[in-house]
Amino acid sequence: MKVTAHGTGREHVDPDKYVVIDHGNLEGQDFSGRVLHKFSAIGSRFVRCRFENMVISDASLGSGIEVSEYTDCSFVGSVLPIRGYARFVGCNFGETRLYDLTADYLEFVDCTFTGRLEKIVFWGSPPPAGRASYGSLARRWERAGRGVPPESYRQLVYREVNEFRGNNFSAATFDDVSFRGGIDLSLQRLPIGRRFLYIMDAERCLSSVLNHGRDAASASLDDRAFDYAKAILERNLKTGQKQLFLEDRAHDSTTAKPMIKRAYQILRSCAPSD
């Protein structure tokens, strides 16, 4: 059983460790140190709240059909996935493990990340697949005789931009993390090191790869490596991402295939010299 607080901002915890905040307006609330099956926020606002040293199996920090906002909140030391419609401004994700994060409609402004980020795609604009949620909800409401979803939800689902700027990832550990959909990487602080490649102009890099590939009477290894590098560039450009931040999966690897190593050498030629 889940118990919600309608418009009060009060917290309710059921025996199965579910916390649901429904249209709450909370300031200075401390949720720290808890192990929860689910934390769900629906159309709520959190200011200077603490979500520290928590383990949450399902962190629906922006549930429902409205945006929940977190301002100057701390998630230090927590382990959680995040999904839903949520906006984070000036939040601290220090030593936080974020994983399997569904970031189609998440916004991050002036946030700091120093923990481990795993299997995450940050989107600067919602991917087209996300828009299917509006049609799905509209059909369910129609069958239930509820009319159509509010216009505010349609505008949310079809918005063109997720605000993403001023974030500091420089001390974070990345494992399968990427930026897509037109995020301006010049407005973020990113990790540095030989494991990473920062390509400032992906279109120019693609042109260089194509020209090099056509001109080279190369061995089959290079042929496949150029095709692999080309596929990486095209996949990211297709989402609208002009600058690329890539993890070199062959760096310091003794098991990486020669073709993969060669492909990242090709991509590294597009990156600024260290």
C-alpha positions as CSV (number, residue, x, y, z in Angstrom):
1,M,0.0,0.0,0.0
2,K,1.3,3.5,-0.9
3,V,0.0,6.5,0.9
4,T,0.4,9.9,-0.7
5,A,0.4,13.4,0.8
6,H,-1.9,15.6,-1.4
7,G,-0.5,19.1,-1.6
8,T,0.8,19.0,2.0
9,G,4.4,18.1,1.3
10,R,4.3,15.6,4.2
11,E,6.1,12.3,4.0
12,H,4.3,9.0,4.3
13,V,6.2,5.7,4.6
14,D,4.4,2.3,4.3
15,P,5.7,-1.0,5.7
16,D,7.2,-1.9,2.3
17,K,9.4,1.1,2.3
18,Y,7.6,3.3,-0.2
19,V,7.9,7.1,0.1
20,V,5.5,9.1,-2.1
21,I,5.4,12.9,-2.1
22,D,2.4,14.2,-4.0
23,H,2.5,17.9,-4.9
24,G,4.6,18.7,-1.9
25,N,6.6,21.9,-1.3
26,L,9.5,20.9,1.0
27,E,12.4,22.9,2.3
28,G,15.2,21.6,4.5
29,Q,13.7,18.1,4.8
30,D,16.1,15.3,5.6
31,F,15.5,11.8,4.1
32,S,19.0,10.6,4.6
33,G,20.2,7.2,5.6
34,R,17.2,5.2,4.4
35,V,17.0,2.0,2.3
36,L,13.8,2.3,0.2
37,H,12.1,0.2,-2.5
38,K,10.7,3.3,-4.1
39,F,10.9,7.1,-3.7
40,S,8.3,8.9,-5.8
41,A,7.8,12.6,-6.2
42,I,4.8,13.9,-8.1
43,G,4.7,17.6,-9.1
44,S,6.8,18.5,-6.0
45,R,9.4,21.1,-5.1
46,F,12.4,20.4,-2.9
47,V,14.7,23.1,-1.6
48,R,17.9,22.4,0.4
49,C,16.6,18.9,1.1
50,R,19.0,16.0,2.0
51,F,18.9,12.6,0.3
52,E,22.3,11.5,1.6
53,N,23.6,7.9,2.0
54,M,20.4,6.4,0.7
55,V,19.8,3.3,-1.3
56,I,16.7,3.5,-3.5
57,S,15.8,0.7,-5.8
58,D,13.4,2.8,-7.9
59,A,14.0,6.5,-7.7
60,S,11.0,8.1,-9.5
61,L,12.1,11.6,-8.7
62,G,9.8,13.0,-11.3
63,S,6.8,10.8,-11.3
64,G,3.3,11.5,-12.7
65,I,2.8,14.0,-15.6
66,E,4.5,17.1,-14.1
67,V,8.0,18.2,-13.4
68,S,9.4,17.9,-9.9
69,E,12.2,20.3,-9.0
70,Y,15.2,20.0,-6.7
71,T,17.1,23.1,-5.8
72,D,20.4,23.1,-3.7
73,C,19.6,19.5,-2.6
74,S,22.3,17.0,-1.6
75,F,22.4,13.4,-2.8
76,V,25.9,12.7,-1.3
77,G,26.8,9.1,-0.8
78,S,23.6,7.7,-2.2
79,V,23.0,4.8,-4.7
80,L,20.1,5.2,-7.0
81,P,18.7,5.2,-10.5
82,I,16.7,8.3,-11.5
83,R,13.8,8.5,-13.9
84,G,10.9,10.7,-14.8
85,Y,10.3,14.4,-15.3
86,A,12.7,16.2,-12.9
87,R,14.9,19.3,-12.8
88,F,18.0,19.6,-10.6
89,V,19.6,23.0,-9.9
90,G,22.7,23.5,-7.8
91,C,22.5,19.9,-6.5
92,N,25.4,18.0,-5.0
93,F,25.8,14.4,-6.3
94,G,29.1,13.9,-4.4
95,E,30.2,10.3,-4.1
96,T,26.9,9.3,-5.5
97,R,26.4,6.2,-7.6
98,L,24.0,6.9,-10.4
99,Y,23.2,4.0,-12.7
100,D,20.7,3.0,-15.4
101,L,19.6,6.6,-15.3
102,T,16.7,7.4,-17.7
103,A,17.5,11.0,-18.6
104,D,15.1,11.6,-21.5
105,Y,13.4,14.4,-19.6
106,L,15.9,15.2,-16.8
107,E,17.5,18.7,-16.6
108,F,20.7,19.5,-14.7
109,V,22.0,23.0,-14.1
110,D,25.1,23.9,-12.0
111,C,25.2,20.4,-10.4
112,T,28.4,18.7,-9.1
113,F,29.1,15.0,-9.6
114,T,32.0,13.2,-7.9
115,G,30.8,9.7,-7.7
116,R,30.4,6.8,-10.1
117,L,28.1,7.2,-13.1
118,E,27.2,3.9,-14.9
119,K,25.2,3.2,-18.1
120,I,23.8,6.7,-18.5
121,V,22.8,8.7,-21.5
122,F,22.2,12.4,-20.9
123,W,19.9,14.0,-23.4
124,G,20.0,17.7,-24.4
125,S,16.6,17.2,-26.1
126,P,14.1,14.4,-25.5
127,P,14.5,11.5,-28.0
128,P,11.5,11.0,-30.3
129,A,10.6,7.7,-28.6
130,G,9.7,9.7,-25.4
131,R,6.8,11.3,-27.2
132,A,5.0,8.0,-27.4
133,S,4.2,8.4,-23.7
134,Y,1.6,11.1,-24.5
135,G,-0.3,8.9,-27.0
136,S,-0.2,6.0,-24.6
137,L,-1.6,8.0,-21.8
138,A,-4.2,9.6,-24.0
139,R,-5.5,6.2,-25.1
140,R,-5.7,5.0,-21.5
141,W,-7.6,8.1,-20.4
142,E,-9.9,7.7,-23.3
143,R,-10.7,4.1,-22.4
144,A,-11.3,5.2,-18.8
145,G,-13.6,8.0,-19.9
146,R,-11.3,10.7,-18.5
147,G,-11.0,12.8,-21.7
148,V,-7.6,14.0,-22.8
149,P,-4.4,14.6,-20.7
150,P,-3.8,18.3,-19.8
151,E,-2.2,20.6,-22.4
152,S,0.7,21.1,-19.9
153,Y,1.6,17.4,-20.2
154,R,1.5,17.5,-24.0
155,Q,3.9,20.5,-23.9
156,L,6.2,18.7,-21.5
157,V,6.4,15.6,-23.6
158,Y,6.9,17.5,-26.8
159,R,9.4,20.0,-25.5
160,E,12.5,20.5,-27.6
161,V,15.2,21.2,-25.1
162,N,16.3,19.8,-21.7
163,E,18.3,22.5,-20.0
164,F,21.8,21.2,-19.3
165,R,24.6,23.6,-18.4
166,G,27.2,24.5,-15.8
167,N,27.6,20.9,-14.5
168,N,30.9,19.7,-13.0
169,F,31.8,16.1,-13.9
170,S,35.5,16.6,-13.6
171,A,36.0,14.3,-10.6
172,A,33.4,11.7,-11.5
173,T,34.1,8.2,-12.6
174,F,32.5,7.3,-15.9
175,D,31.5,3.9,-17.1
176,D,29.4,3.8,-20.3
177,V,28.3,7.4,-20.0
178,S,27.4,9.5,-23.1
179,F,25.9,12.9,-24.0
180,R,23.4,13.2,-26.9
181,G,20.7,15.4,-28.3
182,G,22.6,18.6,-28.6
183,I,24.2,19.1,-25.1
184,D,26.7,22.0,-25.3
185,L,29.8,20.3,-23.8
186,S,31.7,23.6,-23.7
187,L,29.3,24.5,-20.8
188,Q,30.2,21.5,-18.7
189,R,33.4,20.5,-16.9
190,L,34.3,17.0,-18.0
191,P,36.8,14.4,-16.8
192,I,40.2,14.4,-18.4
193,G,42.7,11.7,-19.1
194,R,43.8,9.3,-21.8
195,R,40.7,7.2,-21.3
196,F,38.6,10.0,-22.8
197,L,38.3,11.7,-26.1
198,Y,36.7,15.1,-26.6
199,I,35.9,15.9,-30.2
200,M,34.9,19.5,-30.6
201,D,33.5,19.2,-34.1
202,A,32.0,15.8,-34.9
203,E,30.9,16.8,-38.4
204,R,34.4,17.8,-39.4
205,C,35.8,14.6,-37.8
206,L,33.3,12.5,-39.8
207,S,34.4,14.3,-43.0
208,S,38.0,13.6,-42.2
209,V,37.3,9.9,-41.5
210,L,35.3,9.5,-44.8
211,N,38.0,11.2,-46.8
212,H,40.8,9.3,-45.2
213,G,38.9,6.0,-45.6
214,R,38.3,6.7,-49.3
215,D,41.9,7.7,-50.0
216,A,43.6,4.8,-48.2
217,A,44.3,1.6,-50.1
218,S,44.3,0.0,-46.6
219,A,44.3,-3.5,-45.2
220,S,41.1,-5.0,-44.0
221,L,41.9,-4.0,-40.4
222,D,41.8,-0.3,-41.3
223,D,38.7,-0.8,-43.4
224,R,36.8,-2.2,-40.5
225,A,38.3,0.4,-38.1
226,F,37.2,3.3,-40.3
227,D,33.7,1.8,-40.5
228,Y,33.5,1.4,-36.8
229,A,34.7,5.0,-36.2
230,K,32.3,6.3,-38.8
231,A,29.4,4.5,-37.1
232,I,30.2,6.1,-33.7
233,L,30.3,9.5,-35.3
234,E,27.1,9.1,-37.3
235,R,25.2,7.6,-34.4
236,N,25.9,10.6,-32.2
237,L,25.4,13.2,-34.9
238,K,22.0,11.7,-35.7
239,T,20.8,12.7,-32.3
240,G,21.9,16.3,-32.8
241,Q,25.1,16.1,-30.8
242,K,27.8,18.2,-32.4
243,Q,30.5,17.8,-29.7
244,L,31.4,14.3,-28.5
245,F,32.8,13.0,-25.3
246,L,33.8,9.4,-25.7
247,E,35.3,6.8,-23.5
248,D,38.2,5.0,-25.2
249,R,37.2,1.4,-24.6
250,A,40.5,0.1,-25.9
251,H,42.8,2.3,-23.7
252,D,44.8,0.3,-21.2
253,S,43.0,-2.9,-22.4
254,T,44.9,-6.1,-23.0
255,T,41.8,-7.8,-24.5
256,A,40.5,-5.2,-26.9
257,K,40.4,-6.3,-30.5
258,P,43.0,-4.6,-32.8
259,M,40.2,-3.2,-34.9
260,I,38.7,-1.4,-31.9
261,K,42.1,0.0,-30.8
262,R,42.6,1.2,-34.4
263,A,39.2,2.8,-34.5
264,Y,39.8,4.9,-31.3
265,Q,43.2,5.9,-32.7
266,I,41.4,7.3,-35.7
267,L,38.9,9.1,-33.5
268,R,41.7,10.4,-31.3
269,S,43.2,12.2,-34.3
270,C,40.1,14.5,-34.2
271,A,40.6,15.3,-30.6
272,P,42.8,18.2,-29.3
273,S,46.4,17.2,-28.4
274,D,47.0,16.6,-24.7
